[in-house]
Amino acid sequence: MALRLEDIHVRAGTFDLHASLSIEPGARIAVIGASGSGKSTLLDVIAGFRMPERGRLYWAERDITRLAPADRPVSILFQDINLFPHLTIGQNLGLALNPVTGRLRNDDASTIENVLAKVGLAGFAPRRLSEMSGGQQSRAALARVLVQARPVLLLDEPFAALGPALKDEMLDLVTEVARAENLTVLLVSHDPKDALRFAPQTIVVDDGQVFAPQDTRTLLDNPPPGLKAYLGGA
């Protein structure tokens, strides 16, 4: 069930993004490039927040190019935690399961508990954000996207505000969950250390051109000129 971008072309003002590539199911891939190169635009296209001027997006050979975000096999986690502080964690996850009503159905409470356990927050459903540490809040935000049980997970620098130890902890947690659930994960990051820790493959985005996934270690050991200029002495 590959994710395939076929001759995708996106225009935003004077900026153009081009992408033609295929991502294998269960792949963990970093997305690296300079600020403004098009990394977040790429994720927006996959998530359905931005429609391409031309080209097609496929999942498992199904054309999902014009599907609304809610109808895609895709979930996305931003740097913003995106949890409501006046609700409990269980209520936040219930809202992710049932966006219209927010009410729990028969098996939803069990589903929520299972997902919270996967991210190390067993028993946290009654808590609110104010009762949790920064690391726990990040785990809860991850649980909110995992509870939707979609096979493609997009991460747009969600752990950038965490300290190095907590960030590594979250990357390792996502790796563990992705392996267990066979998720296809794309991680946008400005830090090559994140790519080396998390992603066997890396996509370079350079001035609107999205390149096919390459072996992360090989790429970072011998980066192309655009990426080398961006990384500097990293």
Backbone bond lengths (Angstrom), bond angles and torsions (degrees), N, CA, C in turn:
res aa  C-N    CA-C-N  psi(-1)  N-CA   C-N-CA  omega(-1)  CA-C   N-CA-C  phi
1 M - - - 1.469 - - 1.528 109.02 -
2 A 1.304 115.85 70.32 1.458 120.30 -176.48 1.521 111.33 -73.38
3 L 1.332 115.03 152.75 1.466 122.91 169.99 1.523 106.03 -97.20
4 R 1.340 116.63 121.04 1.456 120.27 -173.38 1.519 111.03 -127.21
5 L 1.327 115.69 127.34 1.456 122.29 174.47 1.519 107.26 -107.09
6 E 1.315 116.29 118.35 1.451 122.35 -173.65 1.527 110.34 -113.96
7 D 1.319 116.45 106.43 1.461 123.39 176.93 1.529 111.82 51.74
8 I 1.340 116.39 45.36 1.468 121.28 178.98 1.530 109.78 -73.00
9 H 1.320 114.97 132.52 1.463 121.49 176.81 1.524 107.87 -134.47
10 V 1.333 115.88 121.86 1.465 122.17 -179.39 1.521 108.18 -123.62
11 R 1.321 115.57 137.33 1.473 119.75 176.79 1.521 109.05 -122.93
12 A 1.320 115.91 130.71 1.460 122.48 175.31 1.518 107.64 -131.76
13 G 1.326 116.78 96.29 1.457 120.72 -174.81 1.516 109.49 67.20
14 T 1.319 116.64 -120.47 1.465 120.75 178.37 1.531 112.29 -94.28
15 F 1.335 116.71 2.75 1.460 120.87 -177.37 1.524 110.25 -96.07
16 D 1.333 116.47 135.56 1.461 122.56 176.85 1.519 109.88 -121.55
17 L 1.336 115.75 139.29 1.463 121.96 175.17 1.521 108.54 -120.93
18 H 1.331 116.09 133.28 1.460 121.91 179.21 1.528 108.33 -125.74
19 A 1.338 115.91 135.31 1.459 119.56 -179.66 1.519 110.91 -150.57
20 S 1.325 115.91 129.05 1.462 123.18 171.20 1.526 106.22 -141.26
21 L 1.321 116.30 106.38 1.465 119.48 -177.28 1.521 109.93 -163.75
22 S 1.312 115.15 166.89 1.460 121.61 178.76 1.527 108.95 -130.24
23 I 1.334 115.69 138.81 1.464 122.05 -179.17 1.523 108.20 -121.28
24 E 1.293 115.95 122.97 1.456 120.95 -175.62 1.527 111.65 -72.00
25 P 1.329 118.19 149.79 1.461 120.82 178.66 1.523 111.43 -61.31
26 G 1.333 115.82 138.33 1.453 121.06 179.84 1.514 114.48 81.58
27 A 1.332 117.04 3.03 1.473 120.09 -179.25 1.522 110.58 -73.54
28 R 1.341 115.47 145.99 1.464 121.98 170.55 1.520 107.22 -114.24
29 I 1.315 115.79 114.78 1.462 121.05 -170.09 1.516 110.37 -129.69
30 A 1.328 116.22 131.62 1.455 121.67 172.56 1.528 109.19 -88.29
31 V 1.328 115.80 150.04 1.467 122.39 176.34 1.525 106.70 -121.53
32 I 1.327 116.04 115.33 1.462 121.41 -173.17 1.523 109.85 -125.80
33 G 1.318 116.09 144.08 1.458 122.22 175.70 1.513 109.46 173.60
34 A 1.305 116.18 167.85 1.456 121.31 -179.28 1.520 110.93 -65.79
35 S 1.326 117.18 159.92 1.463 121.74 175.04 1.520 109.02 -58.55
36 G 1.347 115.18 133.23 1.459 119.73 -179.84 1.510 114.86 83.44
37 S 1.349 117.25 3.63 1.469 119.97 -177.83 1.525 112.48 -77.35
38 G 1.352 116.85 -21.25 1.462 119.74 178.12 1.514 114.89 121.37
39 K 1.324 118.30 11.96 1.465 121.26 -177.47 1.533 111.51 -61.38
40 S 1.323 116.62 -52.30 1.469 119.92 -178.90 1.522 111.18 -68.31
41 T 1.332 117.17 -32.61 1.466 120.07 176.27 1.522 110.39 -61.86
42 L 1.322 116.38 -40.74 1.465 120.94 176.98 1.529 110.69 -58.49
43 L 1.323 117.22 -47.18 1.458 120.50 178.88 1.526 111.10 -64.25
44 D 1.341 116.97 -38.07 1.467 120.37 178.90 1.522 111.67 -61.47
45 V 1.321 116.60 -37.86 1.469 120.47 178.42 1.522 110.32 -66.04
46 I 1.323 116.55 -45.16 1.468 120.38 -179.28 1.524 110.83 -65.31
47 A 1.336 116.20 -39.12 1.472 120.38 -178.54 1.523 112.72 -76.36
48 G 1.336 117.31 -19.79 1.458 120.33 179.60 1.506 114.72 97.23
49 F 1.332 117.53 10.04 1.467 120.53 178.51 1.532 111.99 -81.23
50 R 1.326 115.80 -16.79 1.461 120.42 179.24 1.529 108.51 -138.17
51 M 1.329 116.52 129.46 1.451 121.38 -179.54 1.528 110.40 -91.98
52 P 1.324 117.89 136.15 1.464 119.85 177.54 1.527 112.01 -74.86
53 E 1.331 115.18 150.36 1.461 119.86 174.76 1.527 110.80 -69.16
54 R 1.322 115.50 -33.06 1.465 119.29 174.58 1.522 108.37 -151.51
55 G 1.329 114.78 168.50 1.449 120.66 179.63 1.521 111.97 99.57
56 R 1.315 114.54 173.29 1.455 121.31 -176.94 1.526 110.45 -134.70
57 L 1.330 114.94 148.83 1.455 123.20 176.40 1.525 107.64 -120.18
58 Y 1.334 115.89 126.32 1.458 120.58 -176.25 1.526 110.68 -122.53
59 W 1.320 115.09 144.32 1.455 121.96 168.21 1.522 107.12 -128.11
60 A 1.321 116.52 120.63 1.461 121.09 -178.48 1.529 110.41 54.42
61 E 1.333 115.43 40.67 1.463 123.76 179.14 1.529 113.55 66.15
62 R 1.310 117.58 10.52 1.458 121.84 173.63 1.523 109.01 -96.55
63 D 1.309 117.21 129.29 1.454 122.09 179.60 1.531 109.00 -74.64
64 I 1.349 116.35 113.53 1.468 120.57 -179.16 1.535 111.19 -113.24
65 T 1.335 116.10 15.34 1.464 120.99 -172.31 1.522 112.96 -54.81
66 R 1.321 117.54 -41.25 1.460 121.30 -173.98 1.526 113.29 -103.94
67 L 1.310 117.28 8.30 1.459 119.26 178.85 1.524 110.64 -72.83
68 A 1.343 115.86 145.19 1.464 120.91 174.13 1.527 109.50 -67.25
69 P 1.338 118.00 154.88 1.466 120.04 -179.41 1.533 113.72 -51.69
70 A 1.328 117.53 -40.70 1.466 120.89 -177.21 1.527 112.52 -66.99
71 D 1.331 116.82 -20.03 1.463 120.80 -177.53 1.524 113.04 -98.22
72 R 1.320 117.05 2.83 1.461 120.92 -178.71 1.533 111.05 -93.64
73 P 1.331 116.75 157.41 1.469 120.58 177.16 1.524 111.11 -81.45
74 V 1.323 116.85 38.83 1.461 122.44 -168.62 1.526 110.29 -131.53
75 S 1.323 116.78 135.63 1.464 122.43 168.81 1.519 107.70 -123.49
76 I 1.331 115.73 155.36 1.462 119.81 -176.09 1.515 110.47 -138.24
77 L 1.318 115.79 139.45 1.459 122.62 178.82 1.525 108.66 -121.13
78 F 1.338 115.11 120.75 1.458 121.37 -179.38 1.532 110.42 -96.37
79 Q 1.328 115.77 176.80 1.459 120.30 177.11 1.521 110.64 -65.69
80 D 1.331 116.21 -35.25 1.460 120.81 174.02 1.523 108.32 -66.66
81 I 1.306 117.94 130.36 1.466 121.86 -175.79 1.527 111.83 -59.57
82 N 1.329 117.47 -33.09 1.460 122.21 175.38 1.527 112.51 61.30
83 L 1.321 116.43 39.01 1.455 122.61 173.30 1.527 108.28 -120.50
84 F 1.317 116.53 143.00 1.458 121.07 -179.55 1.530 109.69 -83.02
85 P 1.344 118.33 119.81 1.471 120.14 -175.30 1.526 113.71 -68.33
86 H 1.342 118.79 -21.63 1.458 120.39 -178.63 1.528 112.21 -83.79
87 L 1.337 116.91 -6.49 1.455 121.37 178.28 1.524 110.33 -105.66
88 T 1.320 116.35 155.69 1.460 119.28 172.51 1.529 109.03 -72.22
89 I 1.320 115.60 166.94 1.462 119.31 177.61 1.526 109.93 -63.22
90 G 1.307 117.29 -39.62 1.454 120.23 177.38 1.516 112.20 -61.52
91 Q 1.331 116.90 -40.48 1.461 120.53 178.19 1.529 111.50 -67.49
92 N 1.333 116.38 -36.92 1.465 119.78 176.34 1.525 111.13 -62.27
93 L 1.309 116.70 -43.51 1.462 119.97 178.92 1.521 111.13 -69.46
94 G 1.343 116.65 -34.67 1.458 120.42 175.66 1.516 111.63 -62.49
95 L 1.328 115.75 -36.51 1.467 120.39 177.40 1.522 110.78 -67.51
96 A 1.328 117.22 -34.80 1.463 120.26 176.60 1.529 111.04 -67.19
97 L 1.321 116.59 -34.75 1.467 120.61 178.06 1.520 112.02 -73.73
98 N 1.338 116.56 -38.48 1.464 122.17 -175.23 1.521 109.62 -132.44
99 P 1.345 117.23 77.17 1.466 120.29 -172.79 1.522 114.87 -60.68
100 V 1.313 117.33 -27.20 1.471 120.21 -175.97 1.525 111.14 -76.55
101 T 1.325 116.66 -50.49 1.468 120.45 -175.65 1.518 113.19 -102.58
102 G 1.330 117.01 -31.20 1.454 120.63 -175.40 1.515 113.32 74.27
103 R 1.324 116.56 0.44 1.469 120.67 -177.89 1.521 110.91 -85.09
104 L 1.331 115.55 143.27 1.452 120.38 -179.50 1.522 110.75 -80.40
105 R 1.328 115.17 136.00 1.456 121.54 174.14 1.528 108.66 -90.43
106 N 1.320 116.36 -175.12 1.465 121.59 -170.25 1.531 114.04 -52.10
107 D 1.327 116.57 -50.27 1.467 120.03 -173.38 1.525 113.34 -100.10
108 D 1.339 117.52 4.51 1.466 119.90 -172.80 1.529 112.63 -66.02
109 A 1.328 117.29 -39.00 1.465 119.78 -178.95 1.530 110.47 -61.25
110 S 1.329 116.26 -40.64 1.462 120.61 178.31 1.522 110.84 -67.45
111 T 1.332 116.97 -40.24 1.466 121.33 177.76 1.519 110.82 -61.08
112 I 1.325 116.56 -44.14 1.463 121.84 -179.98 1.527 110.75 -62.77
113 E 1.312 117.08 -44.94 1.466 120.08 179.63 1.518 111.23 -62.75
114 N 1.332 116.75 -39.78 1.462 120.32 -179.96 1.529 111.29 -64.06
115 V 1.334 116.76 -42.58 1.465 120.41 -179.29 1.529 110.31 -68.29
116 L 1.329 117.06 -41.49 1.461 119.85 177.89 1.531 110.94 -61.18
117 A 1.317 116.60 -37.91 1.463 119.93 178.04 1.530 110.52 -64.25
118 K 1.324 117.04 -37.54 1.470 120.99 -179.52 1.529 112.00 -62.23
119 V 1.333 116.57 -31.28 1.477 119.66 -178.45 1.522 111.62 -100.88
120 G 1.337 116.86 13.93 1.458 120.34 175.71 1.511 114.91 79.52
121 L 1.346 117.06 24.37 1.468 120.68 -179.41 1.523 111.32 -123.30
122 A 1.307 116.83 38.32 1.465 119.82 177.63 1.531 109.98 -57.80
123 G 1.324 116.09 130.94 1.460 121.03 178.75 1.523 114.88 85.14
124 F 1.345 117.54 3.30 1.467 121.27 -176.61 1.522 113.58 -89.16
125 A 1.311 119.03 -1.00 1.470 120.96 -175.95 1.530 113.44 -54.52
126 P 1.359 120.63 -38.06 1.469 119.56 -178.96 1.531 114.40 -78.20
127 R 1.316 118.80 -7.34 1.472 120.40 -174.13 1.529 111.98 -82.45
128 R 1.347 113.93 160.03 1.461 121.27 172.64 1.529 109.30 -112.24
129 L 1.306 116.14 166.15 1.462 120.44 -176.63 1.520 112.59 -56.62
130 S 1.325 116.38 -36.11 1.464 120.94 -178.04 1.522 112.59 -63.96
131 E 1.318 117.31 -16.19 1.465 121.97 -179.25 1.524 112.19 -99.49
132 M 1.346 116.84 10.05 1.456 120.55 -172.87 1.528 111.28 -127.34
133 S 1.319 115.34 151.97 1.469 121.17 176.28 1.525 109.68 -76.64
134 G 1.339 116.25 171.01 1.455 120.30 178.56 1.519 112.44 -60.84
135 G 1.318 116.22 -42.01 1.460 119.64 177.87 1.515 112.37 -63.90
136 Q 1.322 116.48 -40.75 1.468 120.33 177.87 1.529 111.29 -65.81
137 Q 1.322 116.97 -37.03 1.457 120.20 177.51 1.531 110.72 -64.06
138 S 1.334 116.85 -39.71 1.464 120.03 177.27 1.522 110.86 -64.42
139 R 1.314 116.84 -38.78 1.468 120.47 177.51 1.535 110.46 -64.68
140 A 1.332 116.20 -39.34 1.468 119.96 178.73 1.526 110.95 -65.93
141 A 1.340 116.86 -39.50 1.463 120.58 177.36 1.530 110.49 -62.89
142 L 1.332 116.26 -40.34 1.460 120.08 176.76 1.525 110.38 -64.02
143 A 1.330 116.62 -41.33 1.466 120.18 178.28 1.519 111.14 -60.40
144 R 1.322 116.34 -35.55 1.469 119.69 -178.49 1.525 111.79 -62.50
145 V 1.324 118.23 -36.63 1.461 119.17 177.45 1.529 111.27 -81.51
146 L 1.333 117.54 -33.74 1.465 119.78 -179.38 1.516 112.29 -67.80
147 V 1.324 117.39 -30.58 1.463 120.12 -176.80 1.531 111.10 -65.08
148 Q 1.330 116.78 -20.28 1.466 120.22 178.57 1.527 112.17 -75.40
149 A 1.334 116.89 -13.38 1.472 122.95 173.78 1.527 112.36 55.31
150 R 1.317 116.79 48.00 1.461 121.29 176.89 1.526 108.98 -103.24
151 P 1.324 117.86 143.20 1.472 120.19 -169.88 1.525 115.47 -76.81
152 V 1.341 118.18 -14.16 1.461 121.30 179.77 1.526 108.82 -114.53
153 L 1.317 116.72 124.25 1.460 122.29 -179.45 1.521 109.28 -117.91
154 L 1.338 115.77 124.01 1.456 122.22 177.87 1.521 109.33 -107.58
155 L 1.311 116.92 131.62 1.465 122.23 -178.49 1.526 108.64 -121.42
156 D 1.328 116.80 109.92 1.466 121.21 -177.87 1.526 109.29 -100.87
157 E 1.325 115.90 79.48 1.470 124.48 -178.83 1.534 112.61 49.53
158 P 1.331 118.55 47.94 1.467 119.11 -175.28 1.526 114.40 -70.69
159 F 1.324 117.78 -18.89 1.465 120.53 -175.66 1.528 112.14 -110.61
160 A 1.325 116.94 13.19 1.461 120.92 -174.87 1.527 112.93 -62.85
161 A 1.332 116.98 -29.21 1.469 120.17 -177.38 1.526 112.67 -83.82
162 L 1.336 117.56 -7.28 1.458 120.85 -178.74 1.530 110.50 -82.62
163 G 1.311 116.06 155.53 1.454 120.87 173.31 1.519 110.34 -67.16
164 P 1.339 117.34 164.98 1.472 121.00 -175.21 1.524 113.85 -55.08
165 A 1.326 118.22 -44.22 1.464 120.42 -177.44 1.520 111.61 -66.48
166 L 1.344 116.29 -44.42 1.467 119.92 179.50 1.521 111.10 -66.78
167 K 1.320 117.05 -38.07 1.468 119.92 178.95 1.522 110.45 -63.16
168 D 1.332 116.90 -45.10 1.460 120.16 177.62 1.528 110.76 -60.77
169 E 1.311 115.67 -39.35 1.465 120.70 179.16 1.527 110.40 -61.23
170 M 1.343 117.25 -42.98 1.457 121.08 -179.09 1.532 111.13 -70.08
171 L 1.329 117.08 -39.23 1.461 119.55 177.37 1.525 110.88 -62.89
172 D 1.317 116.83 -40.34 1.468 120.54 178.06 1.526 110.73 -66.44
173 L 1.329 116.44 -36.73 1.466 120.22 178.28 1.529 110.58 -65.44
174 V 1.323 116.69 -45.43 1.469 119.49 178.51 1.526 110.27 -61.98
175 T 1.325 117.39 -40.26 1.466 120.87 177.01 1.515 110.98 -58.35
176 E 1.314 116.00 -45.56 1.467 121.40 -179.18 1.526 111.12 -62.41
177 V 1.335 116.34 -47.20 1.468 120.57 -178.65 1.524 110.68 -67.62
178 A 1.341 116.71 -41.26 1.462 120.23 -179.32 1.526 111.22 -61.56
179 R 1.324 116.85 -40.54 1.463 120.11 177.75 1.526 111.03 -65.06
180 A 1.328 115.90 -44.95 1.464 120.45 -177.05 1.524 111.83 -65.59
181 E 1.343 116.52 -36.14 1.463 120.89 -175.49 1.532 112.49 -100.70
182 N 1.334 117.23 0.83 1.468 122.54 -176.71 1.530 111.46 54.08
183 L 1.325 116.42 46.14 1.463 121.35 -179.83 1.522 110.43 -82.72
184 T 1.315 115.54 146.73 1.450 122.33 169.67 1.523 106.80 -93.32
185 V 1.335 117.79 119.96 1.460 121.14 -171.65 1.525 110.72 -124.45
186 L 1.345 115.48 131.00 1.465 122.01 171.31 1.518 107.97 -115.49
187 L 1.324 116.16 123.87 1.457 122.62 -178.06 1.519 110.39 -114.80
188 V 1.333 117.33 113.36 1.457 121.29 172.16 1.527 108.42 -80.51
189 S 1.317 116.34 129.06 1.461 120.67 178.67 1.525 109.49 -151.51
190 H 1.324 115.39 150.38 1.463 120.45 174.09 1.530 110.97 -97.29
191 D 1.330 116.24 -1.51 1.462 121.02 -173.27 1.526 110.31 -109.94
192 P 1.341 118.80 114.25 1.466 120.08 179.51 1.529 113.23 -60.97
193 K 1.321 117.12 -23.48 1.471 119.33 177.47 1.529 110.64 -65.75
194 D 1.325 116.99 -34.33 1.470 120.28 176.15 1.519 110.29 -63.07
195 A 1.324 115.83 -43.99 1.461 120.01 -179.76 1.526 110.92 -61.67
196 L 1.332 116.99 -44.49 1.458 120.52 -179.46 1.524 111.66 -64.69
197 R 1.309 116.75 -35.24 1.468 120.16 -177.21 1.529 111.44 -76.34
198 F 1.330 115.82 -36.93 1.462 120.10 -168.11 1.519 114.75 -104.66
199 A 1.344 117.57 -36.55 1.458 120.43 -162.07 1.529 112.86 -119.20
200 P 1.334 118.55 115.44 1.466 119.77 173.46 1.527 112.57 -62.00
201 Q 1.343 116.38 -26.13 1.459 120.62 179.26 1.520 110.51 -126.65
202 T 1.337 115.02 155.15 1.467 120.77 -179.13 1.524 110.36 -136.40
203 I 1.323 114.79 138.60 1.459 122.82 173.06 1.520 107.76 -100.98
204 V 1.320 117.10 128.92 1.462 122.18 174.09 1.525 108.54 -96.41
205 V 1.335 115.84 131.85 1.461 121.60 172.64 1.526 106.84 -115.27
206 D 1.323 115.76 118.49 1.460 120.88 -174.53 1.521 109.41 -131.06
207 D 1.337 115.71 108.86 1.466 121.88 176.57 1.522 111.93 52.22
208 G 1.327 116.01 46.64 1.457 121.43 175.48 1.515 115.55 86.29
209 Q 1.319 117.97 -2.75 1.459 121.08 177.47 1.529 109.13 -102.73
210 V 1.337 115.53 122.85 1.460 120.97 179.85 1.525 108.55 -98.99
211 F 1.334 116.40 120.09 1.454 120.92 -177.84 1.530 110.91 -95.23
212 A 1.305 115.91 153.98 1.461 121.76 -179.06 1.530 110.61 -63.38
213 P 1.334 116.67 153.51 1.471 120.02 -179.93 1.525 112.33 -58.04
214 Q 1.343 114.97 140.18 1.459 121.87 177.17 1.523 109.12 -130.24
215 D 1.321 116.07 160.40 1.460 120.41 175.60 1.528 109.66 -58.27
216 T 1.323 115.91 126.73 1.471 120.60 -171.66 1.525 112.40 -62.76
217 R 1.313 117.46 -49.09 1.455 120.65 -176.95 1.527 110.91 -62.57
218 T 1.331 116.17 -45.16 1.463 120.57 -179.96 1.523 110.64 -62.31
219 L 1.319 116.34 -42.82 1.464 121.30 -178.95 1.526 111.21 -62.94
220 L 1.320 116.96 -47.04 1.461 120.21 -176.28 1.526 112.60 -74.27
221 D 1.327 116.78 -24.82 1.464 119.61 175.48 1.529 111.27 -72.78
222 N 1.322 115.93 -28.74 1.468 119.93 -178.76 1.531 109.18 -141.02
223 P 1.324 118.08 69.18 1.462 120.77 -174.32 1.526 112.26 -70.63
224 P 1.348 116.83 149.99 1.464 119.67 173.51 1.527 110.13 -66.23
225 P 1.333 118.45 164.18 1.463 120.91 -173.00 1.523 115.09 -53.02
226 G 1.333 118.32 -44.48 1.463 120.62 -178.35 1.508 112.00 -62.71
227 L 1.339 116.41 -45.04 1.457 119.86 179.52 1.521 111.23 -69.22
228 K 1.325 116.54 -37.57 1.467 120.20 179.01 1.525 111.10 -62.24
229 A 1.320 116.66 -40.75 1.472 120.69 178.20 1.515 110.82 -64.71
230 Y 1.341 116.27 -37.40 1.472 120.27 179.40 1.524 111.34 -69.65
231 L 1.316 116.91 -44.62 1.467 120.86 -176.43 1.525 112.03 -71.66
232 G 1.319 117.33 -29.73 1.464 120.07 -178.91 1.510 110.53 61.27
233 G 1.327 115.12 -124.40 1.463 120.03 -177.21 1.494 113.84 -89.13
234 A 1.395 116.94 9.09 1.472 119.23 -177.36 1.525 111.12 -65.34
